[in-house]
């Protein structure tokens, strides 16, 4: 972490650009709408400035009513089926929160066409932005072949579908047709062109995968759950669900969020950086020359599992982020959302979504392993947190596994149902606005 922070933070002026991926720049995103993947320059600066302005409003609590609403709805879904479709519920709560704040689109079931299209496009973009997406990244001369080559056809289809989706979402948000609230897309449109800068509103993948990983940690290392529930019960009681007002009094839950991001990072590798000048770095008494235009890869997994920083690194231990008095340690750094100037600006929203979802689930449920028979083996499902239990893709998502969400008491079920009934009928009041007042 020390060398990484030295290069990407202290020397950020030299290491904040992105490498140009020919296929992405020429065919997938020729207008540079996806500013988080753009090189240093006007597009990146404008996009980051606008997103930072929005996140300042998130820090002020403007989106917290929405995130509490979605977390409470998530509890209802888990109560309804006991966690039978919990994988789907975790994806829904994260995605619906972003679509609601971004465009005013609420997805109560997770089966809405808008949500499916949105997630499909995000997944395809994650692939198209990699060097292996097209042979033309390795042999640029092939791009001189005329006609409808496969890589051109795929990129054209992607752009057409993406433009159509965002045009509808932004139009609905700007005209207030979606739900009548002042959304992020409307905010972007009032400040600058709306076509591109809102296309990466928050760390959807990181948050989604982290919630799935949290459930795996509950099953693989259940000892810490009792400590977390004791803290929540002492601060919140049994007559209401946790809210963001409880956050200052729940340091252990905060530590769970940090440990979830560390234990199994959503991305094994960060998005590449590019150096814009020659440089020399000293490490362990040796000097290393870094030429201009070098590609800098951040190995997130290695940083978050560095044994010199994290004792017993492969174990889920939230208390590693607490001091002897149970208070959060001030010296906290994570590479889960990137580093330096390229740190994901959506961190405030993502961390809030994680925190409220985790707090409400721990208040309501005991998460248990399922006794289901694994159809692949014919024996009860064996829980695993090794590499084999994850998809091994660009993102580090757990493979689907069963889990039982057992209510801690009938009283808690009644409280959760009652609070949902109140939030549901006051939907318009609870939804956020981005007014500065």
MARGU-912087 format. One line per field, with one value per residue (C-alpha): residue number from 1; residue in one letter; x, y, z. Coordinates in pm, 1 decimal. Each point is the difference from the previous one (the first is absolute). Layout:
N
num (NUM | ...)
residu (A | ...)
c1 (X | ...)
c2 (Y | ...)
c3 (Z | ...)
This chain:
437
num (1 | 2 | 3 | 4 | 5 | 6 | 7 | 8 | 9 | 10 | 11 | 12 | 13 | 14 | 15 | 16 | 17 | 18 | 19 | 20 | 21 | 22 | 23 | 24 | 25 | 26 | 27 | 28 | 29 | 30 | 31 | 32 | 33 | 34 | 35 | 36 | 37 | 38 | 39 | 40 | 41 | 42 | 43 | 44 | 45 | 46 | 47 | 48 | 49 | 50 | 51 | 52 | 53 | 54 | 55 | 56 | 57 | 58 | 59 | 60 | 61 | 62 | 63 | 64 | 65 | 66 | 67 | 68 | 69 | 70 | 71 | 72 | 73 | 74 | 75 | 76 | 77 | 78 | 79 | 80 | 81 | 82 | 83 | 84 | 85 | 86 | 87 | 88 | 89 | 90 | 91 | 92 | 93 | 94 | 95 | 96 | 97 | 98 | 99 | 100 | 101 | 102 | 103 | 104 | 105 | 106 | 107 | 108 | 109 | 110 | 111 | 112 | 113 | 114 | 115 | 116 | 117 | 118 | 119 | 120 | 121 | 122 | 123 | 124 | 125 | 126 | 127 | 128 | 129 | 130 | 131 | 132 | 133 | 134 | 135 | 136 | 137 | 138 | 139 | 140 | 141 | 142 | 143 | 144 | 145 | 146 | 147 | 148 | 149 | 150 | 151 | 152 | 153 | 154 | 155 | 156 | 157 | 158 | 159 | 160 | 161 | 162 | 163 | 164 | 165 | 166 | 167 | 168 | 169 | 170 | 171 | 172 | 173 | 174 | 175 | 176 | 177 | 178 | 179 | 180 | 181 | 182 | 183 | 184 | 185 | 186 | 187 | 188 | 189 | 190 | 191 | 192 | 193 | 194 | 195 | 196 | 197 | 198 | 199 | 200 | 201 | 202 | 203 | 204 | 205 | 206 | 207 | 208 | 209 | 210 | 211 | 212 | 213 | 214 | 215 | 216 | 217 | 218 | 219 | 220 | 221 | 222 | 223 | 224 | 225 | 226 | 227 | 228 | 229 | 230 | 231 | 232 | 233 | 234 | 235 | 236 | 237 | 238 | 239 | 240 | 241 | 242 | 243 | 244 | 245 | 246 | 247 | 248 | 249 | 250 | 251 | 252 | 253 | 254 | 255 | 256 | 257 | 258 | 259 | 260 | 261 | 262 | 263 | 264 | 265 | 266 | 267 | 268 | 269 | 270 | 271 | 272 | 273 | 274 | 275 | 276 | 277 | 278 | 279 | 280 | 281 | 282 | 283 | 284 | 285 | 286 | 287 | 288 | 289 | 290 | 291 | 292 | 293 | 294 | 295 | 296 | 297 | 298 | 299 | 300 | 301 | 302 | 303 | 304 | 305 | 306 | 307 | 308 | 309 | 310 | 311 | 312 | 313 | 314 | 315 | 316 | 317 | 318 | 319 | 320 | 321 | 322 | 323 | 324 | 325 | 326 | 327 | 328 | 329 | 330 | 331 | 332 | 333 | 334 | 335 | 336 | 337 | 338 | 339 | 340 | 341 | 342 | 343 | 344 | 345 | 346 | 347 | 348 | 349 | 350 | 351 | 352 | 353 | 354 | 355 | 356 | 357 | 358 | 359 | 360 | 361 | 362 | 363 | 364 | 365 | 366 | 367 | 368 | 369 | 370 | 371 | 372 | 373 | 374 | 375 | 376 | 377 | 378 | 379 | 380 | 381 | 382 | 383 | 384 | 385 | 386 | 387 | 388 | 389 | 390 | 391 | 392 | 393 | 394 | 395 | 396 | 397 | 398 | 399 | 400 | 401 | 402 | 403 | 404 | 405 | 406 | 407 | 408 | 409 | 410 | 411 | 412 | 413 | 414 | 415 | 416 | 417 | 418 | 419 | 420 | 421 | 422 | 423 | 424 | 425 | 426 | 427 | 428 | 429 | 430 | 431 | 432 | 433 | 434 | 435 | 436 | 437)
residu (X | X | X | X | X | X | X | X | X | X | X | X | X | X | X | X | X | X | X | X | X | X | X | X | X | X | X | X | X | X | X | X | X | X | X | X | X | X | X | X | X | X | X | X | X | X | X | X | X | X | X | X | X | X | X | X | X | X | X | X | X | X | X | X | X | X | X | X | X | X | X | X | X | X | X | X | X | X | X | X | X | X | X | X | X | X | X | X | X | X | X | X | X | X | X | X | X | X | X | X | X | X | X | X | X | X | X | X | X | X | X | X | X | X | X | X | X | X | X | X | X | X | X | X | X | X | X | X | X | X | X | X | X | X | X | X | X | X | X | X | X | X | X | X | X | X | X | X | X | X | X | X | X | X | X | X | X | X | X | X | X | X | X | X | X | X | X | X | X | X | X | X | X | X | X | X | X | X | X | X | X | X | X | X | X | X | X | X | X | X | X | X | X | X | X | X | X | X | X | X | X | X | X | X | X | X | X | X | X | X | X | X | X | X | X | X | X | X | X | X | X | X | X | X | X | X | X | X | X | X | X | X | X | X | X | X | X | X | X | X | X | X | X | X | X | X | X | X | X | X | X | X | X | X | X | X | X | X | X | X | X | X | X | X | X | X | X | X | X | X | X | X | X | X | X | X | X | X | X | X | X | X | X | X | X | X | X | X | X | X | X | X | X | X | X | X | X | X | X | X | X | X | X | X | X | X | X | X | X | X | X | X | X | X | X | X | X | X | X | X | X | X | X | X | X | X | X | X | X | X | X | X | X | X | X | X | X | X | X | X | X | X | X | X | X | X | X | X | X | X | X | X | X | X | X | X | X | X | X | X | X | X | X | X | X | X | X | X | X | X | X | X | X | X | X | X | X | X | X | X | X | X | X | X | X | X | X | X | X | X | X | X | X | X | X | X | X | X | X | X | X | X | X | X | X | X | X | X | X | X | X | X | X | X | X | X | X | X | X | X | X | X | X | X | X | X | X | X | X | X | X | X | X | X | X | X | X)
c1 (0.0 | 287.0 | 139.8 | -348.4 | -96.1 | 333.8 | -58.9 | -376.0 | -58.2 | 317.7 | 109.2 | -350.2 | 91.0 | 206.5 | -218.0 | -364.1 | -48.6 | -140.6 | 152.3 | -175.2 | -168.7 | -36.6 | -322.1 | -168.6 | 98.7 | -62.4 | -310.1 | -163.5 | 27.6 | 121.6 | -177.9 | 177.8 | -329.3 | 143.2 | 222.0 | 131.5 | 187.0 | 121.3 | 354.3 | 80.3 | -162.1 | -320.6 | -239.2 | 137.8 | 22.6 | -356.9 | -145.5 | 182.5 | -93.2 | -370.7 | 3.3 | 189.8 | -268.3 | -266.5 | 194.4 | 26.6 | -379.4 | 15.3 | 234.9 | -254.4 | -252.2 | -223.1 | -20.3 | -26.9 | -384.4 | 14.5 | 265.6 | -192.2 | -310.9 | 176.7 | 164.4 | -339.4 | -150.2 | 291.4 | -94.9 | -357.2 | 120.7 | 224.2 | -285.3 | -233.9 | 215.6 | 240.1 | 290.0 | -84.0 | 75.7 | 237.2 | 258.9 | -259.5 | -112.2 | 354.3 | 41.7 | -338.2 | 57.1 | 326.0 | -117.1 | -337.1 | 166.9 | 225.3 | -272.6 | -234.0 | 255.9 | 136.7 | -313.0 | -305.0 | -59.0 | -114.0 | 40.9 | -202.3 | 24.9 | 334.5 | -162.9 | -75.5 | 108.8 | 190.0 | 208.3 | 78.9 | 108.7 | 209.2 | 184.6 | 52.5 | 160.2 | 223.8 | 115.4 | 73.5 | 185.3 | 219.7 | 108.3 | 29.7 | 233.7 | 259.8 | 295.0 | -126.6 | -336.2 | 131.1 | 290.7 | 50.6 | 143.4 | 296.4 | 5.7 | -128.0 | 71.9 | -293.8 | -229.3 | 83.7 | -197.4 | -319.7 | -350.6 | -207.3 | 267.1 | -115.9 | 166.3 | -160.3 | -343.0 | 8.8 | 112.7 | -263.8 | -270.5 | 122.0 | 2.9 | -345.8 | -150.1 | 186.0 | -98.1 | -364.9 | -9.1 | 165.9 | -199.2 | -323.8 | 125.6 | 134.1 | -307.4 | -227.4 | 218.0 | 28.5 | -370.9 | -94.6 | -195.9 | 180.4 | -108.5 | 9.9 | 320.0 | 316.8 | 228.5 | 371.6 | -67.6 | -206.8 | 283.3 | 252.1 | -228.5 | -36.6 | 378.0 | 130.7 | -83.1 | -194.4 | 94.1 | 308.3 | 102.9 | -269.2 | 91.2 | 199.9 | -195.0 | 117.3 | 206.9 | -283.9 | 212.6 | 215.4 | -300.2 | -196.3 | 287.8 | 87.8 | -351.2 | 24.7 | 340.3 | -138.7 | -252.5 | 276.8 | 200.0 | -301.5 | -6.2 | 372.8 | 98.8 | -314.1 | 174.7 | 17.2 | -373.9 | -92.3 | 225.7 | -156.8 | -353.9 | 77.2 | 127.3 | -305.0 | -243.0 | 164.3 | -13.0 | -328.9 | -211.8 | -270.3 | -278.4 | 135.4 | 238.5 | 342.4 | 23.7 | 288.0 | -46.2 | 140.5 | 316.2 | 225.3 | -89.0 | 71.2 | 377.3 | -1.6 | -245.8 | 228.3 | 287.3 | -207.4 | -38.1 | 375.4 | 79.2 | -250.0 | 173.3 | 341.2 | -63.1 | -114.4 | 43.3 | -260.5 | 280.4 | 325.1 | 165.7 | -76.5 | -62.0 | 346.5 | 178.2 | 250.5 | 306.4 | 33.6 | 369.2 | 319.9 | 41.4 | 215.9 | -134.4 | 208.2 | -111.1 | 188.2 | 324.7 | -21.3 | -89.1 | -237.4 | -41.4 | -358.5 | -8.0 | -265.6 | -312.4 | 54.4 | -313.1 | -47.6 | -212.3 | -131.3 | -28.8 | -282.3 | 4.6 | 369.5 | -41.5 | -299.6 | 171.7 | 343.0 | 102.5 | 217.7 | -318.1 | -267.2 | 69.4 | -179.1 | -89.6 | -220.1 | -238.2 | -300.0 | 79.0 | -180.1 | 179.7 | 325.0 | -136.3 | -73.6 | 233.3 | 16.3 | -295.7 | -221.2 | 29.7 | 75.8 | 367.3 | 57.6 | 266.4 | -226.3 | 72.8 | -158.5 | 81.4 | -343.8 | -120.5 | 329.4 | 266.6 | 114.4 | -182.7 | -163.6 | -171.3 | -364.3 | -194.5 | -305.1 | 153.9 | -232.8 | -310.2 | 145.2 | 116.0 | -335.0 | -185.1 | 227.0 | -29.2 | -380.1 | -54.3 | 239.2 | -135.1 | -364.3 | 72.3 | 199.0 | -276.5 | -267.8 | 163.8 | 237.5 | 160.4 | 37.0 | 145.7 | -256.9 | -51.7 | -83.9 | 148.6 | 250.7 | -121.2 | 359.3 | 120.5 | -312.8 | 102.1 | -83.9 | 151.1 | 360.4 | 83.4 | 331.0 | 170.8 | 299.9 | 53.3 | -210.4 | -306.4 | 26.4 | -63.4 | 361.5 | -123.0 | 89.8 | -205.3 | 53.0 | -360.5 | -88.6 | -158.9 | -362.9 | -52.2 | -303.0 | -53.5 | -275.1 | -112.2 | -156.5 | -187.2 | 147.9 | -347.3 | -365.0 | 9.9 | 270.8 | -207.8 | -296.6 | 218.1 | 151.4 | -344.6 | -139.2 | 287.7 | -33.4 | -371.0 | 83.4 | 280.4 | -196.2 | -296.0 | 231.3 | 213.2 | -2.5 | 93.7 | 282.2 | 159.2 | 306.2 | 43.7 | 323.6 | -92.4 | 274.9 | -242.1)
c2 (0.0 | 240.8 | 2.1 | 12.1 | 305.9 | 164.7 | -32.6 | 45.2 | 255.0 | 194.1 | -1.8 | 2.6 | 267.7 | -264.0 | -306.2 | 104.0 | -58.2 | -312.5 | -210.4 | 27.7 | -328.1 | 31.1 | -198.1 | 179.9 | 345.5 | -45.0 | -220.1 | -42.0 | 353.0 | 239.2 | 297.1 | -66.4 | -16.7 | -242.3 | 253.1 | -237.4 | -186.9 | 314.0 | 131.9 | 312.1 | 298.6 | 193.9 | -297.4 | -149.8 | 334.7 | 97.3 | -336.2 | -16.4 | 357.3 | -64.3 | -334.6 | 147.8 | 268.2 | -269.2 | -201.7 | 307.7 | -12.2 | -372.1 | 77.0 | 253.0 | -282.5 | 83.0 | -362.4 | -164.0 | -17.9 | -183.4 | -242.1 | -70.5 | -60.9 | -248.1 | -180.5 | -36.7 | -139.4 | -243.4 | -130.1 | -60.8 | -209.7 | -206.3 | -50.7 | -104.5 | -286.7 | -64.8 | 85.7 | -254.6 | 260.5 | 210.1 | 35.5 | 180.2 | 216.6 | 127.9 | 96.5 | 172.8 | 214.6 | 142.0 | 51.9 | 149.0 | 249.4 | 123.6 | 12.5 | 183.6 | 262.7 | 21.2 | -0.1 | -30.5 | -363.2 | -219.2 | -377.3 | -165.1 | -356.0 | 0.0 | -144.0 | 335.3 | 28.2 | 323.8 | -172.8 | -302.0 | 220.0 | 218.3 | -295.2 | -172.5 | 314.1 | 45.0 | -361.6 | 33.8 | 325.9 | -164.8 | -248.7 | 239.9 | 221.0 | -276.3 | -58.0 | -347.7 | 130.7 | 35.0 | -131.5 | 355.9 | 95.7 | -225.3 | 34.5 | 352.8 | -44.9 | -241.6 | 295.9 | 117.5 | -293.1 | 149.8 | -125.1 | -122.3 | -183.6 | -175.8 | 250.0 | 294.8 | -162.7 | -75.2 | 351.3 | 160.1 | -215.9 | 86.3 | 374.3 | -11.3 | -184.2 | 213.4 | 329.5 | -105.7 | -103.3 | 313.3 | 229.7 | -136.4 | 0.1 | 354.4 | 133.2 | -146.9 | 134.7 | 350.1 | 32.5 | -152.0 | -288.7 | -266.9 | 104.5 | 374.6 | 31.5 | 193.6 | -281.6 | -18.6 | -6.7 | 317.8 | 156.6 | -91.6 | 135.7 | 331.9 | 39.6 | -146.9 | -239.2 | -297.5 | -259.8 | -145.8 | 121.2 | -186.1 | -336.5 | -113.0 | 138.4 | -225.4 | -304.6 | -240.2 | -308.8 | 55.0 | 51.3 | -291.6 | -245.5 | 122.4 | -78.2 | -351.7 | -39.2 | 123.7 | -286.1 | -251.5 | 142.3 | -41.8 | -371.4 | -73.5 | 199.4 | 31.6 | 92.2 | 372.8 | 20.5 | -29.8 | 294.9 | 210.1 | -84.1 | 80.6 | 345.1 | 64.4 | -114.9 | 220.9 | 308.6 | -55.6 | -222.7 | -235.0 | 244.9 | 140.8 | -67.9 | 167.7 | 332.5 | 224.5 | 192.2 | -308.4 | -9.9 | 195.1 | -248.8 | -316.2 | -14.6 | -378.3 | 15.9 | 257.7 | -243.6 | -272.1 | 221.5 | 56.3 | -368.0 | -105.0 | 227.0 | -134.9 | -372.0 | -81.6 | 311.7 | 43.5 | 61.5 | -193.7 | 257.2 | 369.5 | 189.7 | 65.0 | 334.9 | 150.3 | 204.5 | 332.2 | 64.0 | -189.7 | -71.1 | -181.3 | -180.1 | -135.4 | -324.0 | -211.8 | 180.4 | -38.8 | 261.8 | -85.4 | 201.1 | 39.1 | 129.0 | 234.7 | -180.2 | -299.5 | -194.2 | -10.9 | -287.7 | 8.0 | -357.0 | 61.7 | -354.2 | 17.2 | 336.8 | -110.3 | -328.0 | 140.8 | -198.6 | 284.1 | 206.5 | -264.3 | -277.7 | -326.0 | 170.9 | -276.2 | 3.1 | 233.6 | 211.6 | 336.8 | 71.5 | 55.2 | 349.6 | 76.1 | 109.2 | -149.7 | 215.8 | -115.2 | 327.8 | 20.4 | 37.6 | 332.5 | -130.9 | -167.4 | -37.3 | -229.5 | -63.3 | -151.9 | 319.2 | 96.7 | 242.5 | 356.0 | 228.1 | -304.8 | -108.9 | -74.4 | 316.5 | -211.7 | -128.3 | 199.1 | -149.7 | -351.7 | -10.3 | 130.3 | -268.1 | -267.2 | 131.1 | 28.2 | -336.1 | -179.3 | 170.7 | -78.6 | -362.0 | -63.0 | 159.6 | -219.8 | -332.4 | -273.8 | -112.0 | -378.4 | -257.3 | -188.8 | -374.1 | -16.3 | -283.4 | 121.1 | -144.7 | -15.8 | -224.4 | -161.0 | 102.9 | 308.0 | 319.4 | 55.4 | 366.6 | 122.8 | 339.4 | -97.8 | 114.9 | -295.4 | 159.6 | 312.9 | 53.0 | 77.5 | 269.2 | 369.1 | 44.5 | -225.4 | -110.0 | -298.6 | -289.3 | -42.5 | -189.6 | -64.5 | 184.8 | 7.0 | 334.3 | -95.2 | 278.6 | 62.0 | 27.7 | 41.9 | 346.9 | 106.6 | -131.4 | 208.1 | 310.2 | -43.5 | -47.3 | 303.6 | 224.6 | -110.9 | 81.1 | 352.8 | 53.0 | -145.6 | 236.4 | 299.6 | -83.2 | 348.4 | 161.2 | -245.1 | 31.6 | 225.9 | 332.8 | 159.7 | 352.6 | 186.4 | 135.1)
c3 (0.0 | 79.1 | -355.4 | -150.5 | 204.5 | -81.8 | -374.0 | -34.0 | 275.8 | 78.5 | -365.4 | -145.2 | -255.6 | -182.3 | 56.2 | -40.6 | -370.3 | -163.1 | -276.7 | -333.3 | -92.1 | -379.5 | -37.1 | 288.9 | -119.1 | -372.4 | -5.7 | 342.1 | 138.5 | -272.0 | 163.7 | 333.3 | 188.7 | 256.6 | 172.0 | 268.6 | -275.3 | -176.4 | -0.8 | 202.7 | -166.7 | -50.0 | -0.3 | 319.5 | 180.3 | -87.3 | 93.8 | 329.4 | 91.3 | -53.6 | 179.1 | 293.8 | 29.3 | 21.6 | 257.2 | 222.2 | 18.3 | 78.1 | 288.4 | 122.5 | 32.7 | -297.6 | -118.5 | 342.2 | 4.0 | -333.8 | 121.4 | 321.8 | -210.4 | -227.4 | 294.6 | 169.7 | -320.8 | -20.7 | 345.2 | -122.6 | -292.4 | 228.1 | 247.3 | -280.9 | -127.2 | 288.7 | -226.4 | -269.4 | -267.5 | 210.2 | -277.9 | -208.9 | 292.7 | 63.6 | -364.2 | 0.2 | 309.8 | -136.0 | -357.6 | 91.8 | 234.6 | -279.7 | -264.5 | 236.9 | 99.3 | -353.7 | -210.4 | 226.2 | -102.5 | 290.3 | -38.1 | 278.5 | -135.7 | -177.0 | -313.1 | -163.7 | -368.1 | 70.3 | 265.8 | -215.0 | -290.3 | 230.4 | 157.7 | -335.8 | -142.9 | 304.9 | -25.9 | -371.6 | 53.9 | 263.5 | -265.7 | -293.7 | 202.0 | 36.0 | -235.8 | -93.3 | -126.0 | -355.0 | -201.7 | -128.2 | 339.4 | -80.9 | -379.7 | -79.6 | -370.4 | -22.8 | 53.7 | -350.9 | -143.5 | -142.5 | 57.1 | 294.3 | 196.1 | 322.2 | 234.1 | -181.1 | -5.8 | 372.7 | 92.0 | -222.5 | 155.0 | 349.3 | -70.6 | -153.6 | 298.2 | 252.2 | -162.7 | -21.1 | 364.7 | 135.7 | -226.1 | 144.7 | 360.4 | -22.2 | -181.0 | 266.4 | 278.7 | -145.2 | -73.3 | 334.4 | -155.5 | 197.0 | 349.7 | 25.7 | 203.7 | -68.3 | -111.8 | -72.5 | -374.4 | 28.6 | 198.2 | -271.5 | -270.8 | 179.7 | 19.1 | -322.4 | -280.4 | 138.2 | -257.3 | 155.3 | 339.8 | 188.9 | -149.0 | 298.8 | 292.2 | 278.7 | 81.1 | -77.9 | -54.4 | 308.0 | 227.6 | -143.4 | 25.9 | 349.4 | 128.1 | -143.3 | 163.9 | 333.3 | 2.4 | -72.6 | 292.2 | 231.3 | -80.7 | -16.3 | 311.9 | 216.5 | 327.5 | -74.0 | -78.8 | 369.7 | 84.7 | -274.4 | 104.8 | 363.0 | -99.2 | -219.2 | 269.7 | 262.7 | -222.8 | -183.5 | 222.2 | -125.6 | -88.6 | -327.3 | -285.8 | -6.5 | -183.2 | -101.1 | 324.8 | 174.9 | -210.4 | 241.9 | 274.4 | -199.7 | -58.2 | -28.5 | -290.2 | -161.9 | 46.1 | -169.7 | -307.0 | -9.8 | 47.8 | -267.2 | -251.1 | 106.2 | 47.7 | -352.1 | -217.1 | -272.5 | -250.6 | 17.8 | -225.7 | -5.1 | -323.9 | -154.1 | 35.4 | -245.4 | 90.1 | -182.8 | 75.0 | 75.7 | 370.9 | 254.3 | 306.6 | 287.8 | 162.8 | 253.4 | -70.1 | -377.8 | -261.1 | -283.8 | -318.9 | -124.4 | -359.9 | -128.4 | -129.2 | 227.7 | 97.3 | 377.0 | 129.7 | 356.2 | 130.0 | 244.4 | 134.8 | 91.6 | 174.0 | 206.4 | 96.6 | 82.9 | 309.4 | 126.0 | 42.2 | 57.4 | 247.1 | -83.1 | -327.0 | -139.0 | 296.2 | 24.7 | 308.4 | 30.9 | 327.6 | -190.2 | -72.7 | 368.2 | 278.8 | 349.6 | 108.2 | -286.8 | -189.3 | -371.1 | -80.7 | -175.8 | -237.0 | -254.2 | -369.8 | -256.5 | -363.6 | -66.6 | -171.7 | -162.7 | 118.9 | -59.0 | -240.6 | -153.6 | 320.5 | -78.7 | 84.9 | 83.7 | 325.7 | 231.8 | -161.2 | -23.6 | 362.2 | 122.5 | -195.6 | 145.1 | 355.3 | 17.2 | -174.5 | 235.6 | 313.6 | -79.2 | -93.9 | 318.1 | 209.6 | -159.8 | -83.7 | 93.9 | -325.0 | 1.0 | -237.8 | -200.8 | 23.3 | -367.6 | -200.3 | -254.8 | -333.7 | -122.8 | 284.0 | 144.3 | 354.6 | 211.5 | -137.7 | 111.3 | 56.9 | -134.8 | -10.0 | -213.6 | -357.8 | -115.9 | 164.1 | -217.2 | -369.3 | -94.5 | -237.7 | -22.3 | 313.7 | 301.2 | 55.3 | 221.2 | -183.7 | 97.3 | 324.9 | 224.9 | 328.2 | 260.8 | 142.7 | 333.2 | 184.6 | 344.2 | 154.1 | -92.9 | 154.4 | -244.2 | -288.8 | 118.3 | 37.7 | -347.5 | -155.2 | 181.9 | -103.6 | -360.5 | 1.9 | 115.5 | -249.1 | -289.9 | 34.7 | 39.9 | -304.3 | -153.2 | 330.7 | 65.2 | -342.2 | -17.6 | -173.6 | -105.7 | 96.3 | 178.2 | 258.9)
